[in-house]
Amino acid sequence: MVAEESGWDGVQFADGRSGDVFVALARAAGATKTVKLATGVVNPVVRHPAVLASAIASVGRLAEPGRMSLGIGRGDSSLHAVHLRPPGVAAFTEMLIELSVYLRGGSVGGAKGSHVPWLAAQGGCDVEVDVAATGPRVIEIGAELGDRVTLAVGAQPSAISWGLERARRGSQEVPVGAVVAMGVDDTTRDGVVKARGPLSVTVNFAAGALDRAGVMAGEDVAAAERVSQVYDYDQHARSGSPQAEVLGEATVRRLAVVGSPEACVERLNELAELGLSRIVVMLGTGAPSSDDFVAEIRRVGDAVLGHPGIKR
């Protein structure tokens, strides 16, 4: 697998964008040996928590221990496609609790309650739950109930620091990561073009929480409002989409990691030093071809992850 060969620590598979995510994970588990694998991310609405537990535990059996994790959030594009809405915070909390019970092989509602029979028979499984979170309450809940939490608040240090502080209210020990959009190119302008697509995803659902927290510049708030007004879910995360095109260069440079390999390494190191346990990178290519995306994975692995200055 290209990512494993190019020095990536892990790969996340998007839900509902190009086939079933668990089928993709199963194939990846058989084709790789060391790279970590995860959903990025599923939600507990289109699949019941019991279904999620059974699915991730099943593919987890195909990989070495510790390689598989379940990335879960309240939901965005996959819910929109079937005209469903994300659960409220209280409902999401209950779903996370149920998911944890199923994964441990337990029964929800008591000894004779709802359960996954095969997981109950084998005493559960060892798969981490990674909660993707943007708003303050979900960040705290994710830190309290998950094995780790991944902030989806952009790449500006002020937002990352805010998210870390909120996570520590839920748990002082849980590892906290962050997902950031990145465009790597010799010129910052070309890097901005690459990062616009993936950044538009985060901006679309994070702007409200960051604006209320006071960690987003007024110019970026206005840009986020434009993104939400024109957002086309059929072009979710794509460069060249209407939502990507309304993001100005200054906003992208603040909210994403862009520029030369050296500039991106410096920015990633800066974010890691804030206290993040890991950084999940969303790459953009500026081109629609899957071959271009695979080539970008290899190039960024060599130029950024293989850079002598990167802190791993």
C-alpha positions as CSV (number, residue, x, y, z in Angstrom):
1,M,0.0,0.0,0.0
2,V,1.3,3.4,-1.0
3,A,0.8,5.1,2.4
4,E,2.7,2.3,4.2
5,E,5.5,2.4,1.7
6,S,5.8,6.2,2.0
7,G,6.1,6.4,5.8
8,W,2.6,7.3,6.8
9,D,1.7,6.2,10.4
10,G,-2.0,5.6,9.5
11,V,-4.8,5.9,7.0
12,Q,-8.4,6.8,7.5
13,F,-11.1,5.7,5.1
14,A,-14.0,8.1,4.5
15,D,-17.5,6.9,5.0
16,G,-19.9,6.8,2.0
17,R,-17.7,8.5,-0.5
18,S,-16.4,5.6,-2.6
19,G,-18.1,2.4,-1.4
20,D,-18.5,0.8,2.0
21,V,-15.9,2.0,4.5
22,F,-15.7,-1.4,6.3
23,V,-15.1,-3.3,3.0
24,A,-12.3,-0.9,2.3
25,L,-10.8,-1.4,5.7
26,A,-11.0,-5.2,5.3
27,R,-9.1,-5.0,2.1
28,A,-6.5,-2.6,3.5
29,A,-6.0,-4.9,6.5
30,G,-5.1,-7.7,4.3
31,A,-2.8,-5.7,2.0
32,T,-0.7,-4.0,4.8
33,K,1.3,-5.0,7.9
34,T,2.1,-2.0,10.0
35,V,0.1,1.1,9.0
36,K,-2.8,1.9,11.3
37,L,-6.3,1.9,9.9
38,A,-9.4,3.8,10.9
39,T,-12.8,5.0,9.8
40,G,-12.7,8.7,9.1
41,V,-15.5,9.1,10.3
42,V,-18.7,7.1,10.7
43,N,-21.7,8.2,12.6
44,P,-24.2,6.2,14.9
45,V,-27.3,7.3,12.9
46,V,-27.0,5.6,9.5
47,R,-25.6,2.5,11.4
48,H,-26.8,1.5,14.8
49,P,-24.1,1.4,17.5
50,A,-24.4,-2.4,17.6
51,V,-23.8,-2.5,13.9
52,L,-20.8,-0.3,14.2
53,A,-19.3,-2.4,17.0
54,S,-19.8,-5.6,15.0
55,A,-18.4,-4.2,11.8
56,I,-15.2,-2.6,13.3
57,A,-14.6,-5.7,15.5
58,S,-14.9,-7.9,12.4
59,V,-12.4,-6.0,10.3
60,G,-10.2,-5.7,13.4
61,R,-9.7,-9.4,13.5
62,L,-8.0,-9.2,10.1
63,A,-5.2,-6.9,11.3
64,E,-2.6,-7.1,13.9
65,P,-3.6,-5.9,17.4
66,G,-3.6,-2.1,17.8
67,R,-3.9,-1.3,14.1
68,M,-7.6,-0.7,13.9
69,S,-9.7,2.1,15.4
70,L,-13.2,3.4,15.0
71,G,-13.4,7.1,14.2
72,I,-16.9,8.4,15.0
73,G,-18.6,11.7,15.0
74,R,-22.1,13.1,15.0
75,G,-22.2,13.0,11.2
76,D,-22.1,15.3,8.2
77,S,-22.0,14.4,4.5
78,S,-23.2,10.8,4.8
79,L,-26.3,12.0,6.8
80,H,-27.0,14.8,4.3
81,A,-27.0,12.3,1.4
82,V,-29.9,10.4,3.0
83,H,-31.7,13.4,4.4
84,L,-31.0,12.7,8.0
85,R,-29.8,15.1,10.7
86,P,-27.0,14.6,13.2
87,P,-28.1,13.6,16.7
88,G,-28.2,16.1,19.5
89,V,-25.4,16.1,22.0
90,A,-27.4,14.1,24.6
91,A,-28.4,11.5,22.1
92,F,-24.8,11.2,20.8
93,T,-23.6,10.8,24.3
94,E,-26.0,7.8,24.8
95,M,-24.9,6.3,21.5
96,L,-21.2,6.5,22.5
97,I,-22.0,4.8,25.8
98,E,-23.9,2.0,24.0
99,L,-21.1,1.6,21.5
100,S,-18.6,1.1,24.3
101,V,-20.8,-1.5,25.9
102,Y,-21.2,-3.5,22.7
103,L,-17.5,-3.4,22.0
104,R,-16.8,-4.8,25.5
105,G,-19.2,-7.6,24.8
106,G,-21.8,-6.3,27.2
107,S,-25.5,-5.8,27.0
108,V,-27.3,-2.4,26.9
109,G,-30.1,-2.3,29.4
110,G,-29.0,-5.1,31.7
111,A,-28.0,-8.8,31.4
112,K,-30.8,-9.6,29.0
113,G,-30.6,-6.3,27.1
114,S,-29.5,-5.5,23.6
115,H,-26.1,-7.0,22.6
116,V,-24.0,-8.4,19.8
117,P,-24.0,-12.1,20.3
118,W,-20.7,-13.0,18.8
119,L,-18.9,-10.1,20.6
120,A,-20.6,-11.1,23.9
121,A,-19.5,-14.7,23.4
122,Q,-15.8,-13.8,23.0
123,G,-15.8,-11.1,25.7
124,G,-15.6,-8.1,23.4
125,C,-12.7,-6.8,21.4
126,D,-9.8,-4.4,21.7
127,V,-10.6,-1.6,19.2
128,E,-10.1,2.1,20.1
129,V,-12.9,4.6,19.8
130,D,-11.7,7.9,18.4
131,V,-14.3,10.7,18.8
132,A,-14.1,13.5,16.1
133,A,-15.3,16.7,17.8
134,T,-15.7,20.3,17.0
135,G,-18.1,21.9,19.6
136,P,-17.1,22.3,23.2
137,R,-19.6,19.8,24.7
138,V,-18.7,17.1,22.2
139,I,-15.0,17.7,22.7
140,E,-15.5,17.1,26.5
141,I,-17.7,14.1,26.0
142,G,-15.3,12.6,23.5
143,A,-12.5,13.0,25.9
144,E,-14.6,11.5,28.7
145,L,-16.0,8.5,26.9
146,G,-13.6,7.8,24.0
147,D,-10.2,6.2,23.9
148,R,-9.0,9.4,22.2
149,V,-10.5,12.5,20.7
150,T,-9.6,14.2,17.5
151,L,-10.3,18.0,17.2
152,A,-11.8,19.2,13.9
153,V,-11.2,22.9,14.4
154,G,-8.7,23.8,11.8
155,A,-5.0,24.4,12.1
156,Q,-4.8,27.8,13.8
157,P,-2.9,27.5,17.1
158,S,-5.5,29.5,19.0
159,A,-8.3,27.0,18.0
160,I,-6.1,24.0,18.8
161,S,-5.2,25.3,22.2
162,W,-8.9,26.0,22.9
163,G,-9.8,22.5,21.9
164,L,-7.1,21.0,24.1
165,E,-8.4,23.0,27.1
166,R,-11.9,21.8,26.5
167,A,-10.7,18.1,26.2
168,R,-8.9,18.3,29.5
169,R,-12.2,19.2,31.2
170,G,-13.4,15.7,30.1
171,S,-10.2,13.9,30.8
172,Q,-6.7,14.8,31.8
173,E,-5.2,11.6,30.3
174,V,-7.0,10.9,27.0
175,P,-4.8,11.5,23.9
176,V,-5.9,14.5,21.9
177,G,-5.2,14.8,18.2
178,A,-6.3,17.2,15.5
179,V,-7.3,16.9,11.8
180,V,-5.9,19.6,9.5
181,A,-6.1,20.4,5.8
182,M,-2.8,20.5,4.1
183,G,-1.6,21.6,0.7
184,V,2.1,20.9,-0.1
185,D,3.7,22.7,-3.0
186,D,6.8,24.8,-3.7
187,T,4.7,27.9,-3.8
188,T,2.3,28.9,-1.1
189,R,-0.3,29.9,-3.7
190,D,-0.3,26.4,-5.2
191,G,-0.5,24.9,-1.8
192,V,-3.5,27.1,-1.0
193,V,-5.3,25.7,-4.2
194,K,-4.7,22.1,-3.0
195,A,-5.9,22.8,0.6
196,R,-9.1,24.6,-0.3
197,G,-11.2,21.5,-0.9
198,P,-10.4,19.6,2.4
199,L,-10.4,22.8,4.4
200,S,-14.0,23.7,3.2
201,V,-15.2,20.5,5.0
202,T,-13.9,21.7,8.4
203,V,-14.9,25.3,7.9
204,N,-18.5,24.3,7.0
205,F,-19.2,22.6,10.4
206,A,-16.7,24.2,12.7
207,A,-17.1,27.9,12.1
208,G,-20.1,28.4,14.5
209,A,-18.4,26.8,17.5
210,L,-15.1,28.6,16.8
211,D,-16.8,32.0,16.3
212,R,-18.7,31.6,19.7
213,A,-15.4,30.6,21.4
214,G,-13.7,33.8,20.0
215,V,-10.9,31.9,18.3
216,M,-11.7,32.7,14.7
217,A,-10.9,36.0,13.0
218,G,-13.8,38.1,11.7
219,E,-12.6,37.7,8.1
220,D,-12.6,33.9,8.5
221,V,-16.1,33.9,10.0
222,A,-17.3,35.8,7.0
223,A,-15.6,33.3,4.7
224,A,-17.2,30.4,6.6
225,E,-20.6,32.0,6.1
226,R,-20.0,32.1,2.4
227,V,-18.9,28.4,2.4
228,S,-22.2,27.4,4.1
229,Q,-24.3,29.4,1.7
230,V,-22.8,27.7,-1.4
231,Y,-21.9,24.3,0.0
232,D,-22.5,21.5,-2.6
233,Y,-22.4,18.1,-0.9
234,D,-22.0,16.4,-4.3
235,Q,-18.6,18.0,-4.4
236,H,-17.7,17.4,-0.7
237,A,-14.0,18.0,0.0
238,R,-13.1,18.7,-3.6
239,S,-10.9,21.4,-4.9
240,G,-12.7,23.5,-7.5
241,S,-16.0,23.1,-5.7
242,P,-18.1,26.2,-5.0
243,Q,-17.3,26.0,-1.3
244,A,-13.6,25.7,-2.0
245,E,-13.5,28.6,-4.4
246,V,-15.0,31.1,-1.9
247,L,-12.1,30.6,0.6
248,G,-9.6,33.4,0.1
249,E,-5.9,32.8,0.3
250,A,-5.4,34.6,3.6
251,T,-8.1,32.4,5.3
252,V,-6.6,29.2,3.9
253,R,-3.1,30.2,5.1
254,R,-4.5,30.8,8.6
255,L,-6.7,27.7,8.9
256,A,-4.7,25.1,6.9
257,V,-1.1,24.0,6.6
258,V,0.2,25.1,3.2
259,G,3.4,25.8,1.4
260,S,6.7,24.1,0.7
261,P,7.6,20.9,2.5
262,E,9.8,22.9,4.9
263,A,7.0,25.3,5.7
264,C,4.6,22.5,6.3
265,V,7.0,20.7,8.6
266,E,7.5,23.9,10.6
267,R,3.8,24.4,10.9
268,L,3.1,20.8,11.9
269,N,5.8,20.9,14.5
270,E,4.3,24.0,15.9
271,L,0.9,22.4,16.3
272,A,2.4,19.2,17.8
273,E,4.2,21.3,20.5
274,L,0.9,22.6,21.7
275,G,0.2,19.1,23.2
276,L,-1.3,17.1,20.4
277,S,-0.7,13.4,20.4
278,R,-1.1,13.1,16.7
279,I,-2.1,15.1,13.6
280,V,-4.5,13.7,11.0
281,V,-3.8,15.2,7.6
282,M,-6.5,15.8,4.9
283,L,-4.7,16.2,1.6
284,G,-5.9,18.0,-1.5
285,T,-4.5,17.7,-5.0
286,G,-6.3,20.3,-7.0
287,A,-7.1,17.5,-9.5
288,P,-10.0,15.0,-9.6
289,S,-8.0,11.9,-10.6
290,S,-7.5,9.1,-8.1
291,D,-4.0,8.5,-9.6
292,D,-3.2,12.2,-8.8
293,F,-4.3,11.6,-5.2
294,V,-2.2,8.5,-4.8
295,A,0.8,10.3,-6.2
296,E,0.2,13.1,-3.7
297,I,0.2,10.6,-0.8
298,R,3.5,9.3,-1.9
299,R,5.0,12.7,-2.6
300,V,3.9,14.2,0.8
301,G,5.2,11.1,2.6
302,D,8.6,11.5,1.0
303,A,8.9,15.3,1.3
304,V,7.1,16.0,4.6
305,L,7.0,12.8,6.7
306,G,10.5,11.9,5.5
307,H,11.9,15.4,6.2
308,P,14.7,15.3,8.8
309,G,13.1,18.2,10.7
310,I,9.7,16.5,11.3
311,K,8.9,15.5,14.8
312,R,7.3,12.1,14.8
